[in-house]
Amino acid sequence: MIMPKVCWLCEKEVAEGTPLKKDVVIRFIREMKRKFGILKGNDLVVCPEHLAKYAEKRKKFERNLVLYATAAVLIAVGLPALPLLLGAPFQPTTICFSFLLAAMVLALSILNYVPALEPGGKEGA
């Protein structure tokens, strides 16, 4: 069975386009949709008209991901280390809390997720 190709940006059925990589996030979303019975079974692509817009969105996502990861590392390292440097006693719960908070900050990057294109695909205009 041939799945219809749908542009990820304009959400219209297209004849051709650069396919999106089926990464962990895409597979997770598809599995959740399958379990809830709302999976459409489309093949996600980026149509040639939207490649420039896609490249801009992907670049912004990658930049934000680096910022979120940097903030998460600073939280995971700084939150337990700063009180120790100031002479406070060691608290194991601070380490657990800092890793939990860092994971939550890193998870915020999913809010503006833009999937990658398949290897060998065109990366933009």
C-alpha positions in Angstrom: 0.0 0.0 0.0 1.4 3.4 -1.0 1.1 6.0 1.6 0.2 9.6 0.4 3.0 12.1 0.7 2.0 15.1 2.9 4.1 18.3 3.3 5.1 18.7 6.9 4.8 22.5 6.7 1.7 23.2 4.6 0.0 19.9 5.5 -1.2 19.4 1.9 -0.8 16.2 -0.2 2.1 16.6 -2.7 3.4 14.6 -5.6 7.1 15.0 -4.6 9.2 16.2 -1.7 12.2 15.5 0.4 11.3 12.9 3.1 11.7 13.6 6.8 13.9 11.3 8.9 11.8 8.9 11.0 13.6 9.6 14.3 12.7 8.7 17.8 10.2 11.6 18.2 8.4 10.9 14.9 8.2 7.2 15.8 6.9 8.0 19.3 4.2 10.3 17.9 3.1 7.7 15.3 2.9 5.0 18.0 0.8 7.2 20.2 -1.5 8.1 17.3 -1.8 4.3 16.4 -2.8 3.5 20.0 -5.4 6.2 20.0 -6.7 5.2 16.6 -6.0 8.5 14.9 -3.0 7.6 12.7 -3.5 8.7 9.1 -0.5 6.8 7.8 0.9 9.7 5.7 4.5 9.8 4.4 5.9 13.1 5.8 7.9 15.2 3.3 8.9 18.8 2.7 7.7 20.0 -0.7 10.2 21.9 -2.9 8.3 25.2 -2.3 8.9 25.1 1.5 12.5 23.9 1.6 13.8 27.4 2.4 11.3 27.9 5.1 12.0 24.4 6.5 15.8 25.1 6.5 15.2 28.3 8.5 13.0 26.5 11.1 15.5 23.6 11.4 18.4 26.1 12.0 16.4 27.9 14.7 15.5 24.5 16.3 19.2 23.4 16.4 20.3 26.8 17.8 17.6 26.5 20.6 18.6 22.9 21.3 22.2 24.0 21.9 20.9 26.8 24.3 18.7 24.4 26.2 21.5 21.8 26.5 23.9 24.5 27.7 21.3 25.6 30.3 20.7 22.0 31.4 24.4 21.4 31.9 24.9 24.6 33.9 21.9 23.6 36.1 23.1 20.0 36.6 26.7 21.1 37.5 26.0 24.5 39.1 23.1 23.8 41.3 25.0 21.1 43.4 28.4 22.8 43.2 27.5 26.4 44.1 26.3 25.7 47.7 29.4 23.5 48.3 31.7 26.4 47.1 29.9 28.7 49.5 30.5 26.4 52.4 27.1 24.7 52.8 26.9 21.0 53.8 26.6 18.3 51.1 23.0 17.5 50.2 22.3 14.4 48.1 18.8 15.6 47.3 20.3 18.7 45.6 22.0 16.4 43.0 18.8 14.6 42.3 16.8 17.8 42.0 19.4 19.4 39.8 19.4 16.4 37.3 15.6 16.4 37.3 15.5 20.2 36.7 18.1 19.9 33.9 16.1 17.1 32.2 13.0 19.2 32.3 14.8 22.2 30.8 16.2 19.9 28.0 12.7 18.5 27.4 11.5 22.0 26.6 13.3 21.8 23.3 10.6 19.3 22.1 8.1 22.2 22.1 9.7 23.7 18.9 10.8 20.3 17.4 11.7 20.3 13.7 12.6 16.9 12.3 15.7 16.4 10.1 15.5 15.4 6.5 16.6 12.0 5.3 20.3 11.6 4.6 21.0 12.5 1.0 18.0 14.9 0.9 18.4 18.5 0.0 19.0 20.7 3.1 17.4 23.9 1.8 17.3 26.5 -0.9 
